Amino acid sequence: MLYLIPTPIGNLEDITLRALRLLRELPVLICEDTRTTKSLLSKLDIAYQDKQFVSLTSFTGQGKLDHYIDLIREQEVGLVSDAGTPWLSDPGNVMIKLCHEQGLPYSILPGATALIPAVVGAAFPTTQWSFWWFLPTKKGRQTAITNICQSEYPVFVYESVHRMGKLLEQLEQAWFQWQISIAREVSKMHEQLITGTLEEVKQMWEEESIVHKGEFVVGMWQS
C-alpha cells in the first residue's frame, strides 16, 4: 500500500492529523530528498531512526523503481515531496503510474498545495477554470499566452520569480486587458494575495509592492 502524504509548503501547522499519524507509523518513506524529510520529521517531533528512507528523483533508474514497488507490495509505504502534495511535476507521479499498472493499492491524502488557495483568493468565478502548470520558458510560450488571452475561463499557472516581469510584459503585448491575480508565497510568513487589472498589477510589480522573491501562482481571467 502506498500513501501520498502532503507536507507543509510554509506554515508547519498545515500538516494534517492523518499525515502526522502516518509519518509516525509508516516503516518506509520514499522522499525527494531524505535530508529534507528527516529535517521535517525532527521539527514535528517524530522519531525516524528506525525508519527506512529511500530517494526518488527524476533520475531514479528502473531498477530502484522496481525495488520500491516490491517494498509497496510487501508493506505500507509513504511518499512525500520536499514540500506540498506529491503530484504532476514530482517523481511521485511515476510511482502512482507503476502502482496502477501493477494493481497495487494507493491512497492520496488531501493537504497542502499553493494552487487551491490561489484559485480561491483570486476572487474570480471558478465553477470552471484550468491549470496550465508552468508556461514554456522559450518555445511555445507565446502561443500559450495567446491561448490564455482567448480562454473563456480563468487560467492559472505557476511562474518563476525570474520570469514574472517577462510574463506581465508579454500579456501587455498580447493586449490582455482583463483581471490578473498573484498569489505569492502561499502559507508562508510574507504571503501576498493580489487581484487587479494587468496595468495595476504591472505597476505594483515595477514598484516592488509585489516582492520579487518566492513562488508565484498567477491567475488570468477575461472579466
Residue frames as a rotation matrix with the C-alpha (Angstrom) as fourth column:
MET 1
0.579 0.815 0.000 0.00
0.815 -0.579 0.000 0.00
0.000 0.000 -1.000 0.00
LEU 2
-0.589 -0.753 0.293 1.32
0.759 -0.640 -0.119 3.44
0.277 0.152 0.949 -0.95
TYR 3
0.504 0.676 -0.537 0.26
0.794 -0.608 -0.020 6.68
-0.340 -0.416 -0.843 0.74
LEU 4
-0.229 -0.505 0.832 0.96
0.665 -0.705 -0.245 10.05
0.711 0.497 0.498 -0.88
ILE 5
0.292 0.250 -0.923 1.44
0.941 -0.247 0.230 12.39
-0.171 -0.936 -0.308 2.06
PRO 6
0.496 -0.097 0.863 1.35
0.328 -0.899 -0.290 16.19
0.804 0.427 -0.414 1.60
THR 7
-0.099 -0.580 -0.809 3.86
0.993 -0.114 -0.040 18.16
-0.069 -0.807 0.587 3.68
PRO 8
0.535 0.388 -0.750 3.71
0.466 -0.876 -0.120 21.86
-0.704 -0.285 -0.650 4.65
ILE 9
0.349 -0.389 0.852 4.61
0.841 -0.272 -0.468 24.39
0.414 0.880 0.232 1.96
GLY 10
-0.125 -0.381 0.916 5.21
-0.105 -0.913 -0.394 27.13
0.987 -0.145 0.074 4.51
ASN 11
-0.005 0.243 0.970 3.45
-0.958 -0.280 0.066 27.06
0.287 -0.929 0.234 7.85
LEU 12
-0.876 -0.433 -0.213 4.35
-0.350 0.874 -0.337 23.89
0.332 -0.221 -0.917 9.77
GLU 13
-0.627 0.696 0.350 0.82
-0.325 0.174 -0.930 23.83
-0.708 -0.696 0.117 11.23
ASP 14
-0.013 0.629 -0.777 -0.60
-0.997 -0.072 -0.042 22.98
-0.082 0.774 0.628 7.79
ILE 15
-0.860 -0.305 -0.408 0.22
-0.341 0.940 0.017 19.30
0.379 0.154 -0.913 8.38
THR 16
0.172 0.985 -0.012 -2.93
-0.696 0.131 0.706 17.18
0.697 -0.113 0.708 8.90
LEU 17
0.176 -0.027 0.984 -3.56
-0.897 0.406 0.172 14.82
-0.405 -0.913 0.048 11.80
ARG 18
0.934 0.204 0.292 -3.72
-0.075 0.914 -0.399 11.88
-0.348 0.351 0.869 9.41
ALA 19
0.645 -0.762 -0.061 -0.42
-0.143 -0.041 -0.989 12.84
0.751 0.646 -0.136 7.80
LEU 20
0.011 -0.627 0.779 1.19
-0.955 -0.238 -0.178 13.10
0.297 -0.742 -0.601 11.25
ARG 21
0.510 0.256 0.821 -0.06
-0.603 0.787 0.130 9.65
-0.613 -0.562 0.556 12.19
LEU 22
0.990 -0.110 0.089 1.22
0.140 0.692 -0.708 8.05
0.016 0.713 0.701 9.01
LEU 23
0.403 -0.898 0.174 4.60
-0.431 -0.355 -0.829 9.77
0.807 0.259 -0.531 9.25
ARG 24
0.017 -0.353 0.936 4.93
-0.991 0.121 0.064 8.31
-0.136 -0.928 -0.347 12.74
GLU 25
0.446 0.357 0.820 3.71
-0.476 0.871 -0.121 4.81
-0.758 -0.336 0.559 11.85
LEU 26
0.967 0.019 -0.254 4.99
-0.237 0.429 -0.871 4.01
0.093 0.903 0.420 8.37
PRO 27
0.595 -0.778 0.201 8.24
0.309 0.452 0.837 2.00
-0.742 -0.436 0.509 8.32
VAL 28
-0.358 -0.699 0.619 9.35
0.856 0.019 0.517 3.20
-0.373 0.715 0.591 4.87
LEU 29
0.540 0.472 -0.696 9.31
0.130 -0.864 -0.486 6.70
-0.831 0.172 -0.528 3.36
ILE 30
0.001 -0.459 0.888 10.07
0.999 0.048 0.024 7.48
-0.054 0.887 0.458 -0.27
CYS 31
0.449 0.059 -0.892 11.39
0.375 -0.918 0.128 11.05
-0.811 -0.392 -0.434 -0.44
GLU 32
0.938 -0.243 0.249 12.56
0.102 -0.492 -0.865 13.61
0.332 0.836 -0.436 -2.95
ASP 33
-0.078 -0.958 0.277 15.42
-0.336 -0.236 -0.912 14.40
0.939 -0.164 -0.303 -0.57
THR 34
0.262 0.201 -0.944 15.88
0.637 0.699 0.325 12.21
0.725 -0.686 0.055 2.50
ARG 35
-0.733 -0.597 -0.326 17.67
0.644 -0.455 -0.616 15.01
0.219 -0.661 0.717 4.36
THR 36
-0.722 0.538 0.434 14.73
-0.435 -0.842 0.320 17.38
0.538 0.042 0.842 3.88
THR 37
0.261 0.876 -0.405 12.26
-0.167 0.454 0.875 14.75
0.951 -0.161 0.265 5.09
LYS 38
-0.036 -0.349 -0.937 14.35
0.853 0.477 -0.211 13.91
0.521 -0.807 0.280 8.16
SER 39
-0.945 -0.303 0.121 14.57
0.220 -0.866 -0.449 17.61
0.241 -0.398 0.885 8.98
LEU 40
-0.312 0.915 0.255 10.78
-0.557 -0.393 0.732 17.91
0.770 0.086 0.632 8.73
LEU 41
0.362 0.444 -0.820 10.25
0.314 0.770 0.556 14.90
0.878 -0.459 0.139 10.98
SER 42
-0.541 -0.625 -0.563 12.59
0.774 -0.107 -0.624 16.43
0.330 -0.773 0.541 13.55
LYS 43
-0.901 0.225 0.371 10.58
-0.265 -0.963 -0.058 19.66
0.344 -0.150 0.927 13.54
LEU 44
0.069 0.994 -0.086 7.41
-0.608 0.110 0.786 17.61
0.791 -0.001 0.612 14.01
ASP 45
-0.236 -0.279 0.931 8.98
-0.953 0.254 -0.166 15.68
-0.190 -0.926 -0.326 16.93
ILE 46
0.875 0.476 -0.086 8.71
-0.481 0.838 -0.257 12.39
-0.051 0.266 0.963 15.05
ALA 47
0.052 -0.871 0.489 11.39
-0.490 0.405 0.772 9.80
-0.870 -0.280 -0.406 15.72
TYR 48
0.778 0.243 -0.580 12.79
-0.625 0.202 -0.754 8.43
-0.066 0.949 0.309 12.49
GLN 49
-0.160 -0.975 0.151 15.89
-0.937 0.198 0.288 6.45
-0.311 -0.096 -0.946 13.44
ASP 50
-0.466 0.018 0.885 14.16
-0.071 0.996 -0.057 3.10
-0.882 -0.089 -0.462 12.83
LYS 51
0.657 0.741 -0.135 12.57
-0.154 -0.043 -0.987 4.08
-0.738 0.670 0.085 9.52
GLN 52
-0.229 -0.662 0.714 13.88
0.757 0.340 0.558 3.23
-0.611 0.668 0.424 6.08
PHE 53
0.418 0.285 -0.863 14.34
-0.228 -0.886 -0.403 6.22
-0.879 0.365 -0.305 3.77
VAL 54
-0.203 -0.457 0.866 14.77
0.816 0.410 0.408 5.88
-0.542 0.789 0.290 0.02
SER 55
-0.424 -0.087 -0.902 15.21
-0.176 -0.969 0.176 8.65
-0.888 0.233 0.395 -2.54
LEU 56
0.087 0.495 0.865 13.06
0.883 0.363 -0.297 9.21
-0.461 0.789 -0.405 -5.61
THR 57
-0.216 -0.175 -0.961 14.06
-0.228 -0.948 0.224 11.79
-0.949 0.267 0.165 -8.21
SER 58
0.719 0.479 -0.503 13.52
-0.552 -0.045 -0.832 12.22
-0.421 0.877 0.232 -11.93
PHE 59
0.024 -0.813 -0.581 16.84
-0.930 0.194 -0.311 10.40
0.366 0.548 -0.752 -12.39
THR 60
-0.134 -0.032 0.990 15.89
-0.687 0.723 -0.069 7.29
-0.714 -0.690 -0.119 -10.40
GLY 61
-0.712 -0.276 -0.645 16.52
-0.687 0.462 0.561 4.23
0.143 0.843 -0.519 -12.57
GLN 62
0.174 0.855 -0.489 14.13
-0.694 0.459 0.555 1.41
0.699 0.243 0.673 -13.34
GLY 63
-0.310 -0.365 -0.878 15.99
0.270 0.852 -0.449 -0.99
0.911 -0.376 -0.166 -11.05
LYS 64
-0.997 -0.054 -0.053 15.33
0.069 -0.340 -0.938 1.17
0.032 -0.939 0.342 -7.99
LEU 65
-0.417 0.909 -0.007 11.75
-0.896 -0.410 0.171 1.79
0.152 0.077 0.985 -9.08
ASP 66
0.095 0.409 -0.908 11.18
-0.266 0.889 0.372 -1.96
0.959 0.206 0.194 -9.25
HIS 67
-0.686 -0.413 -0.600 12.65
0.460 0.394 -0.796 -2.26
0.565 -0.821 -0.080 -5.75
TYR 68
-0.901 0.391 0.186 10.29
-0.423 -0.703 -0.572 0.42
-0.093 -0.594 0.799 -4.45
ILE 69
-0.037 0.908 -0.418 7.34
-0.825 0.208 0.526 -1.42
0.564 0.364 0.741 -5.99
ASP 70
-0.176 -0.107 -0.979 8.46
0.257 0.955 -0.150 -4.57
0.950 -0.278 -0.140 -4.15
LEU 71
-0.973 -0.187 -0.132 8.51
0.181 -0.274 -0.945 -2.56
0.141 -0.943 0.300 -0.90
ILE 72
-0.555 0.829 0.065 4.97
-0.832 -0.554 -0.042 -1.32
0.001 -0.078 0.997 -1.56
ARG 73
0.035 0.546 -0.837 3.83
-0.473 0.747 0.467 -4.84
0.880 0.380 0.284 -2.34
GLU 74
-0.346 -0.321 -0.882 5.21
0.462 0.759 -0.458 -6.11
0.817 -0.566 -0.114 0.99
GLN 75
-0.379 0.117 -0.918 4.21
0.896 -0.203 -0.396 -3.32
-0.232 -0.972 -0.028 3.41
GLU 76
0.767 0.641 0.022 2.75
0.636 -0.756 -0.152 0.15
-0.080 0.131 -0.988 3.86
VAL 77
-0.380 -0.916 0.128 4.95
0.915 -0.352 0.196 2.89
-0.134 0.192 0.972 2.38
GLY 78
0.577 0.522 -0.628 4.67
0.436 -0.847 -0.304 6.68
-0.691 -0.098 -0.716 2.43
LEU 79
-0.145 -0.587 0.796 5.71
0.971 -0.238 0.001 9.01
0.189 0.774 0.605 -0.38
VAL 80
0.590 0.280 -0.757 6.48
0.503 -0.861 0.073 12.67
-0.632 -0.424 -0.649 0.33
SER 81
0.444 -0.486 0.753 7.84
0.600 -0.463 -0.653 15.56
0.666 0.741 0.086 -1.70
ASP 82
-0.647 -0.747 -0.154 10.08
0.638 -0.419 -0.646 18.25
0.418 -0.516 0.747 -0.22
ALA 83
-0.815 0.475 -0.332 7.00
-0.085 -0.664 -0.742 20.46
-0.573 -0.577 0.582 0.23
GLY 84
-0.285 0.813 -0.509 3.36
-0.936 -0.349 -0.034 20.20
-0.205 0.467 0.860 -0.73
THR 85
0.518 0.608 0.602 1.44
-0.398 0.794 -0.459 17.39
-0.757 -0.002 0.653 -2.38
PRO 86
-0.633 -0.742 0.222 3.42
-0.159 0.406 0.900 14.90
-0.758 0.534 -0.375 -4.48
TRP 87
0.439 0.863 0.250 1.83
0.156 0.201 -0.967 15.10
-0.885 0.463 -0.046 -7.90
LEU 88
0.970 0.206 0.130 2.21
0.116 0.078 -0.990 16.10
-0.214 0.975 0.052 -11.55
SER 89
0.659 -0.751 -0.052 5.71
-0.515 -0.400 -0.758 17.55
0.548 0.526 -0.650 -11.73
ASP 90
0.117 -0.612 0.782 7.12
-0.938 0.190 0.289 15.39
-0.326 -0.768 -0.552 -8.96
PRO 91
-0.694 -0.444 -0.566 8.61
-0.607 0.784 0.128 11.94
0.387 0.433 -0.814 -9.47
GLY 92
-0.675 0.505 0.538 5.77
-0.305 0.472 -0.827 10.69
-0.672 -0.722 -0.165 -7.27
ASN 93
0.256 0.785 -0.563 3.63
-0.876 -0.058 -0.479 10.62
-0.409 0.616 0.673 -10.39
VAL 94
-0.296 -0.470 -0.831 5.82
-0.765 0.638 -0.088 7.77
0.571 0.610 -0.549 -11.64
MET 95
-0.977 -0.105 0.183 5.07
-0.202 0.715 -0.669 5.70
-0.061 -0.691 -0.720 -8.54
ILE 96
-0.179 0.980 0.083 1.32
-0.518 -0.022 -0.855 6.19
-0.837 -0.197 0.511 -8.92
LYS 97
0.262 0.225 -0.939 1.54
-0.961 0.150 -0.232 5.08
0.088 0.963 0.255 -12.55
LEU 98
-0.621 -0.587 -0.519 3.54
-0.527 0.803 -0.277 1.99
0.579 0.101 -0.809 -11.57
CYS 99
-0.831 0.386 0.400 1.14
-0.230 0.417 -0.879 1.10
-0.506 -0.823 -0.258 -8.74
HIS 100
0.150 0.930 -0.336 -1.78
-0.768 -0.105 -0.632 1.43
-0.623 0.353 0.698 -11.12
GLU 101
0.089 -0.193 -0.977 -0.09
-0.888 0.430 -0.165 -0.82
0.452 0.882 -0.133 -13.68
GLN 102
-0.795 -0.504 -0.338 0.79
-0.284 0.801 -0.527 -3.40
0.536 -0.323 -0.780 -11.01
GLY 103
0.127 0.947 -0.295 -2.66
0.091 0.285 0.954 -3.35
0.988 -0.148 -0.050 -9.42
LEU 104
-0.553 -0.398 -0.732 -1.26
0.758 0.124 -0.640 -2.13
0.346 -0.909 0.233 -6.09
PRO 105
0.532 0.839 -0.116 -3.50
0.806 -0.460 0.374 -0.01
0.260 -0.292 -0.920 -3.81
TYR 106
-0.705 -0.705 0.073 -2.67
0.636 -0.675 -0.373 3.61
0.312 -0.217 0.925 -3.11
SER 107
0.426 0.812 -0.400 -4.25
0.904 -0.398 0.155 6.48
-0.033 -0.428 -0.903 -1.19
ILE 108
-0.395 -0.494 0.775 -3.86
0.545 -0.805 -0.235 10.22
0.740 0.329 0.587 -1.79
LEU 109
-0.148 0.316 -0.937 -4.14
0.936 -0.262 -0.236 12.35
-0.320 -0.912 -0.257 1.33
PRO 110
0.634 0.344 0.692 -5.62
0.533 -0.844 -0.069 15.84
0.560 0.413 -0.718 0.96
GLY 111
0.384 -0.524 -0.760 -3.32
0.768 -0.275 0.578 18.60
-0.512 -0.806 0.297 2.07
ALA 112
0.196 -0.349 -0.917 -1.00
0.024 -0.933 0.360 21.46
-0.980 -0.093 -0.174 1.30
THR 113
-0.143 -0.291 0.946 -0.77
0.984 0.058 0.166 22.91
-0.104 0.955 0.278 -2.20
ALA 114
-0.753 -0.187 -0.631 -0.33
0.208 -0.977 0.041 26.50
-0.624 -0.101 0.775 -3.36
LEU 115
-0.912 0.319 0.258 -2.79
0.234 -0.112 0.966 26.14
0.337 0.941 0.027 -6.24
ILE 116
-0.114 0.979 -0.171 -6.16
0.854 0.185 0.486 25.88
0.508 -0.091 -0.857 -4.47
PRO 117
0.067 0.128 -0.990 -5.60
0.753 -0.657 -0.034 28.84
-0.655 -0.743 -0.140 -2.09
ALA 118
-0.840 -0.427 -0.333 -4.51
0.100 -0.727 0.680 30.87
-0.533 0.538 0.653 -5.13
VAL 119
-0.718 0.649 0.252 -7.68
0.428 0.126 0.895 29.95
0.549 0.751 -0.368 -7.04
VAL 120
0.166 0.808 -0.566 -9.92
0.974 -0.045 0.222 30.77
0.154 -0.588 -0.794 -4.07
GLY 121
-0.050 -0.278 -0.959 -8.06
0.634 -0.751 0.185 34.01
-0.772 -0.599 0.214 -3.29
ALA 122
-0.855 -0.328 0.403 -8.27
0.515 -0.433 0.740 35.31
-0.068 0.840 0.539 -6.85
ALA 123
-0.365 0.823 -0.436 -11.95
-0.008 -0.471 -0.882 36.23
-0.931 -0.318 0.178 -6.40
PHE 124
-0.774 0.149 -0.616 -12.66
-0.629 -0.057 0.776 35.01
0.081 0.987 0.138 -9.94
PRO 125
0.468 0.867 0.170 -15.73
-0.848 0.495 -0.189 32.95
-0.248 -0.056 0.967 -10.85
THR 126
-0.522 -0.842 -0.134 -14.25
-0.853 0.514 0.092 29.48
-0.009 0.163 -0.987 -10.60
THR 127
0.447 0.677 0.584 -17.02
-0.519 0.728 -0.447 26.98
-0.729 -0.104 0.677 -11.32
GLN 128
0.850 -0.317 0.421 -14.85
0.522 0.623 -0.582 26.30
-0.078 0.715 0.695 -14.37
TRP 129
0.659 -0.723 -0.206 -11.13
-0.698 -0.690 0.191 27.05
-0.280 0.018 -0.960 -14.59
SER 130
0.890 -0.410 -0.199 -7.96
0.234 0.786 -0.572 25.47
0.391 0.463 0.796 -15.91
PHE 131
0.655 -0.753 0.061 -4.45
-0.317 -0.201 0.927 24.93
-0.686 -0.626 -0.370 -14.61
TRP 132
0.929 -0.298 -0.217 -1.59
-0.182 0.142 -0.973 25.01
0.321 0.944 0.078 -17.11
TRP 133
0.620 -0.729 -0.291 1.30
0.765 0.481 0.428 24.21
-0.172 -0.488 0.856 -14.74
PHE 134
-0.081 -0.698 -0.712 4.45
0.177 -0.713 0.679 26.20
-0.981 -0.071 0.182 -15.73
LEU 135
0.887 0.296 -0.356 4.35
-0.253 -0.335 -0.908 28.06
-0.387 0.895 -0.222 -19.02
PRO 136
0.607 -0.721 0.333 7.05
0.784 0.477 -0.397 27.10
0.127 0.502 0.855 -21.52
THR 137
0.274 -0.580 -0.767 10.19
0.411 -0.650 0.639 29.13
-0.869 -0.490 0.061 -20.95
LYS 138
-0.657 -0.548 -0.518 11.02
-0.266 -0.475 0.839 29.50
-0.706 0.689 0.167 -24.66
LYS 139
-0.925 0.281 -0.257 9.42
-0.181 0.269 0.946 27.51
0.335 0.921 -0.198 -27.46
GLY 140
-0.369 0.885 -0.285 5.64
0.648 0.465 0.603 27.61
0.666 0.038 -0.745 -27.25
ARG 141
-0.641 0.095 -0.762 5.46
0.671 -0.414 -0.615 30.36
-0.374 -0.905 0.202 -24.64
GLN 142
-0.880 0.291 -0.375 3.96
-0.383 -0.902 0.199 33.00
-0.280 0.318 0.906 -26.93
THR 143
-0.575 0.694 -0.433 1.40
-0.155 0.428 0.891 30.52
0.804 0.579 -0.139 -28.26
ALA 144
-0.428 0.386 -0.817 0.40
0.846 0.490 -0.211 29.64
0.319 -0.781 -0.536 -24.70
ILE 145
-0.759 0.110 -0.642 -0.05
0.290 -0.825 -0.484 33.31
-0.583 -0.554 0.594 -23.81
THR 146
-0.817 0.488 -0.307 -2.17
-0.531 -0.432 0.729 33.86
0.223 0.758 0.612 -26.93
ASN 147
-0.418 0.664 -0.619 -4.36
0.278 0.743 0.609 30.90
0.865 0.082 -0.495 -25.93
ILE 148
-0.588 0.177 -0.789 -4.71
0.791 -0.075 -0.607 32.28
-0.167 -0.981 -0.096 -22.39
CYS 149
-0.868 0.214 -0.447 -5.92
-0.212 -0.976 -0.056 35.58
-0.449 0.046 0.893 -23.82
GLN 150
-0.569 0.668 -0.480 -8.56
-0.614 0.043 0.788 33.68
0.547 0.743 0.385 -25.80
SER 151
-0.848 0.200 -0.490 -9.68
0.387 0.866 -0.317 31.43
0.361 -0.459 -0.812 -22.94
GLU 152
-0.014 0.944 0.328 -13.31
-0.028 -0.329 0.944 31.65
1.000 0.004 0.031 -21.89
TYR 153
0.865 0.325 -0.383 -12.44
0.302 0.273 0.913 30.57
0.401 -0.905 0.138 -18.34
PRO 154
0.699 -0.647 0.305 -9.84
-0.703 -0.545 0.457 31.65
-0.130 -0.534 -0.835 -15.76
VAL 155
0.653 -0.616 -0.441 -6.40
0.203 0.703 -0.681 30.16
0.730 0.355 0.584 -16.32
PHE 156
0.842 -0.422 0.335 -3.90
-0.474 -0.282 0.834 29.58
-0.258 -0.861 -0.438 -13.50
VAL 157
0.618 -0.728 -0.298 -0.18
0.154 0.483 -0.862 28.90
0.771 0.486 0.411 -13.89
TYR 158
0.663 -0.608 -0.437 2.88
0.527 -0.035 0.849 28.56
-0.532 -0.793 0.298 -11.74
GLU 159
0.768 -0.461 0.445 5.58
0.194 -0.494 -0.848 31.10
0.610 0.738 -0.289 -12.61
SER 160
0.070 -0.861 -0.503 9.15
0.989 0.124 -0.075 31.65
0.127 -0.493 0.861 -11.50
VAL 161
0.557 0.043 -0.829 10.05
0.406 -0.885 0.227 34.98
-0.724 -0.463 -0.511 -9.92
HIS 162
-0.474 -0.861 -0.182 12.68
0.184 -0.299 0.936 35.32
-0.861 0.411 0.301 -12.66
ARG 163
-0.847 0.188 0.498 10.00
0.516 0.061 0.855 35.28
0.130 0.980 -0.148 -15.38
MET 164
-0.050 0.897 -0.438 7.20
0.852 -0.191 -0.488 37.23
-0.522 -0.397 -0.755 -13.69
GLY 165
-0.141 -0.061 -0.988 8.21
-0.146 -0.986 0.081 40.56
-0.979 0.156 0.130 -15.20
LYS 166
-0.942 -0.257 -0.216 8.51
-0.259 0.147 0.955 38.98
-0.214 0.955 -0.205 -18.63
LEU 167
-0.608 0.779 0.150 5.06
0.792 0.608 0.054 37.39
-0.050 0.152 -0.987 -18.29
LEU 168
0.130 0.674 -0.727 3.43
0.530 -0.667 -0.524 40.72
-0.838 -0.317 -0.444 -17.46
GLU 169
-0.395 -0.362 -0.844 5.14
-0.472 -0.709 0.524 42.36
-0.788 0.606 0.110 -20.44
GLN 170
-0.999 0.006 0.043 4.10
0.039 0.579 0.814 39.55
-0.020 0.815 -0.579 -22.78
LEU 171
-0.268 0.961 -0.067 0.49
0.898 0.224 -0.380 39.78
-0.350 -0.162 -0.923 -21.61
GLU 172
0.097 0.239 -0.966 0.56
0.040 -0.971 -0.236 43.51
-0.994 -0.015 -0.104 -22.27
GLN 173
-0.718 -0.452 -0.529 1.99
-0.505 -0.185 0.843 42.91
-0.479 0.873 -0.095 -25.76
ALA 174
-0.893 0.434 0.116 -0.78
0.431 0.753 0.498 40.37
0.129 0.495 -0.860 -26.40
TRP 175
-0.612 0.652 0.448 -3.39
-0.434 -0.750 0.499 43.04
0.661 0.112 0.742 -25.50
PHE 176
-0.324 0.469 -0.822 -4.53
0.778 0.626 0.050 41.23
0.538 -0.624 -0.567 -22.38
GLN 177
-0.628 0.153 0.763 -6.89
-0.223 -0.975 0.012 43.76
0.745 -0.162 0.647 -20.80
TRP 178
0.416 0.881 -0.228 -8.62
-0.081 0.285 0.955 41.83
0.906 -0.378 0.190 -18.05
GLN 179
0.754 -0.034 0.656 -8.08
-0.652 -0.162 0.741 40.71
0.081 -0.986 -0.144 -14.48
ILE 180
0.098 -0.769 -0.632 -4.91
-0.070 0.628 -0.775 39.12
0.993 0.120 0.007 -13.15
SER 181
0.925 0.174 0.339 -4.25
-0.349 0.031 0.937 37.62
0.152 -0.984 0.089 -9.73
ILE 182
-0.075 -0.976 -0.203 -0.96
-0.379 0.216 -0.900 36.99
0.923 0.009 -0.386 -7.97
ALA 183
0.969 0.204 0.141 -0.57
-0.209 0.369 0.905 34.56
0.132 -0.907 0.401 -5.08
ARG 184
0.169 -0.985 -0.040 2.96
-0.384 -0.028 -0.923 34.79
0.908 0.172 -0.383 -3.74
GLU 185
-0.784 -0.619 0.047 4.48
-0.301 0.313 -0.900 32.60
0.543 -0.720 -0.432 -1.03
VAL 186
0.256 0.966 -0.036 1.18
-0.517 0.168 0.839 30.89
0.817 -0.197 0.543 -0.14
SER 187
0.852 0.243 -0.465 1.12
0.248 0.595 0.765 29.78
0.462 -0.767 0.446 3.52
LYS 188
-0.134 -0.955 -0.266 4.44
0.876 0.012 -0.483 31.46
0.464 -0.298 0.834 4.28
MET 189
-0.218 -0.003 -0.976 5.11
0.825 -0.535 -0.182 34.40
-0.522 -0.845 0.119 6.57
HIS 190
-0.607 -0.105 -0.788 5.17
-0.150 -0.958 0.243 37.02
-0.780 0.266 0.566 3.78
GLU 191
-0.420 0.555 0.718 2.22
0.836 0.544 0.069 35.72
-0.353 0.629 -0.693 1.76
GLN 192
-0.697 0.285 -0.658 0.65
-0.378 -0.926 -0.001 38.13
-0.610 0.248 0.753 -0.74
LEU 193
-0.325 0.680 0.657 -2.72
0.853 0.511 -0.108 37.76
-0.409 0.525 -0.746 -2.50
ILE 194
-0.535 0.037 -0.844 -3.39
-0.196 -0.977 0.082 40.45
-0.822 0.209 0.530 -5.10
THR 195
-0.175 0.509 0.843 -6.05
0.924 0.380 -0.038 40.82
-0.340 0.772 -0.537 -7.81
GLY 196
0.075 0.208 -0.975 -6.37
-0.060 -0.975 -0.213 43.73
-0.995 0.075 -0.061 -10.22
THR 197
0.969 0.175 -0.174 -6.10
-0.163 -0.075 -0.984 44.80
-0.185 0.982 -0.044 -13.81
LEU 198
0.527 -0.825 0.203 -2.93
0.835 0.460 -0.302 43.99
0.156 0.328 0.932 -15.70
GLU 199
0.213 -0.428 0.878 -1.99
0.142 -0.876 -0.461 47.67
0.967 0.223 -0.126 -15.58
GLU 200
0.697 0.115 0.708 -2.43
-0.627 -0.380 0.680 47.79
0.347 -0.918 -0.193 -11.79
VAL 201
0.917 -0.347 0.196 -0.51
0.178 0.796 0.578 44.58
-0.356 -0.496 0.792 -11.17
LYS 202
0.430 -0.788 0.441 2.28
0.771 0.067 -0.633 45.56
0.469 0.613 0.636 -13.57
GLN 203
0.327 -0.269 0.906 2.69
-0.281 -0.943 -0.179 48.89
0.902 -0.196 -0.384 -11.76
MET 204
0.847 0.019 0.532 2.85
-0.527 0.163 0.834 47.09
-0.071 -0.986 0.148 -8.40
TRP 205
0.783 -0.600 0.168 5.49
0.609 0.793 -0.006 44.76
-0.129 0.107 0.986 -9.81
GLU 206
0.254 -0.703 0.664 7.60
0.531 -0.472 -0.703 47.64
0.808 0.531 0.254 -11.12
GLU 207
0.307 -0.084 0.948 7.28
-0.604 -0.787 0.126 49.48
0.735 -0.612 -0.292 -7.79
GLU 208
-0.608 -0.530 -0.591 8.11
-0.026 0.757 -0.653 46.21
0.793 -0.382 -0.474 -5.97
SER 209
-0.184 0.678 0.712 4.90
-0.982 -0.150 -0.110 46.39
0.032 -0.720 0.693 -3.95
ILE 210
0.967 0.239 -0.087 4.80
-0.243 0.969 -0.042 42.79
0.074 0.062 0.995 -5.11
VAL 211
0.363 -0.893 0.267 8.03
-0.640 -0.031 0.768 41.47
-0.677 -0.450 -0.583 -3.65
HIS 212
0.482 -0.278 -0.831 10.42
-0.777 0.302 -0.552 39.96
0.404 0.912 -0.070 -6.19
LYS 213
-0.714 -0.661 0.229 11.01
-0.693 0.625 -0.359 36.79
0.094 -0.415 -0.905 -4.20
GLY 214
-0.421 0.506 0.753 9.41
-0.454 0.601 -0.657 33.41
-0.785 -0.619 -0.023 -3.68
GLU 215
-0.880 0.209 0.427 6.96
0.430 0.733 0.527 31.23
-0.203 0.647 -0.735 -5.56
PHE 216
-0.658 0.606 -0.446 4.05
-0.613 -0.776 -0.151 32.57
-0.437 0.174 0.882 -7.61
VAL 217
-0.476 0.639 0.604 0.68
0.777 0.627 -0.052 31.30
-0.412 0.444 -0.795 -8.79
VAL 218
-0.869 0.132 -0.477 -0.75
-0.295 -0.912 0.286 33.61
-0.397 0.389 0.831 -11.47
GLY 219
-0.223 0.868 0.443 -4.41
0.717 0.454 -0.528 33.70
-0.660 0.200 -0.724 -12.45
MET 220
-0.939 -0.062 -0.338 -5.73
-0.180 -0.749 0.637 35.37
-0.292 0.659 0.693 -15.61
TRP 221
-0.356 0.902 0.243 -9.38
0.783 0.430 -0.449 35.98
-0.510 0.030 -0.860 -16.46
GLN 222
-0.829 0.186 0.527 -11.36
0.295 -0.656 0.695 37.93
0.475 0.732 0.489 -19.06
SER 223
-0.611 0.600 -0.516 -13.61
0.579 -0.105 -0.809 39.75
-0.539 -0.793 -0.283 -16.61
